[in-house]
């Protein structure tokens, strides 16, 4: 059976211009364990792993323009989702499909104005995805677009991949979002995912000559090994030579990866909620991450404040330190220090806490721009420290210190961030409170109070006006001579 399935695909047509190499692997059990490597892709920056991909909304990192990202961050890879661009399909051809691009170039890259040396990764859904009311079918997954929920047919996904031509493509996975799949549901997940992977593989291998080959990452499903054994067998045998990497919905699924696929890079879209979770997943052997809490912290007005390895604490500091600084706090209103004393990001080099707190209080967009630049810089330095510790074989030691040095969770949100977009939450039904405060308020309130007030007579003395609360009598001036006498 395995030989028959493998014969369905063209031999020697592996869609792999990417290359993943290990510098060092630290493992105590088989092929799993923290590891250090490099992802090479022609004409793109080499990504040293472990590292992360910046998350985007319609191809843009929230609050940052492409020139800001290029000049003031060290982002080397970007993740974007197809559901961001196809809100009017299938009734209208998405405008992104008509984007002109250089010969053999990527219309997607042109559409979002992404610099040429940044790795571009396309998946079907955002990270994190919004739960959809409808279930997946044998031929489609449910998605949430800017104008509502709909289904994305696997054939439409294949067409989009061929037209948009990203560097890396994530295959369709039949997963349940927001709840646990039941026994009957899990029986279908592997079969559906396998069928969609075969369809995508055949299409990608049938591209015209001259086009750069796209790299294909296969999903590892968030179910038990026995429940996806047939699917994994096909990945290991029939599809193995066509795969460039793997991606996981849950980091624990790494234990189900077949041994002959363990050399491939692993991308986690498991929604880690703190740097502690990242360190744990790195210890399992994850190479690349999508990290929603970076943008969530920025929206909440929180400046990330942690480092790896953790700095030594002074005798005055007791207990775990917070992972971030709540910039809504009034205590920063007169603080002229940077967000972090040792930080070299654009924000800390040019602005102080009092300025950022003022911007937040005034609801100025620049506040979130500066926080986003800072928070991405903190994450860049965090992963750079992790890679150094892996090279020096001190990762486990510093990970233990990090757990003792910092609180387990990020600070809670205390202020009102930028307006929440529709794809960031699911409506619960009638009577639900508004997610965003009203942008405008009625002025009738003030007019009614003014009408009810008793206006003073023009003949009243200043003392009487003060007694009625309409003014305050100015103190009498004191001459310099009188002041000296007193």
Buried (B, 14 or more C-beta within 10 A) or exposed (E): EEEEBBEEBEEEBBBBBBBBEEEEBBEEEEBBBBBBBBBBBEEBBBBBBBBBBBBBBEBBBBBBEBEBBBEBBBBBBBBBBBBBBBBEBEEEEBEBBEBEBEEEBBBBBBBBEBBEEBBBBBBBBBBBBBEBEEEBBEBBBBBBBBEEBBBBBBBBBBBBBBBBBBBBBBBBBBBBBEEEBEEEBBEBBBBBBBBBBBBBBBBBBEBEEEEBBBBBBBBBBBBEEEBBEEBBBBBBBBBBBBBBBBBBBBBEBBEBBBEEBBEBBBBBBBBBBBBBBBBBBBBBBBBBBBBBBBBBBBBBBBBBBBBBBBEEBEEEEEEBBBBBBBBBBEEBEEBEEBBBEEBEBBBBEEBBBBBBBBBBBEEEEBBBBBBBBBBBBBBBBBBBBBBBBBEEEEBBEBBEBBBEBBBEEBBEBEBBBBEEEBBBEBEEEEEEEEEEEEEEEEEEEEEEEEEEEEEBEEEEEEEEBEEEEEEEEEEEEEEEEEEEEE
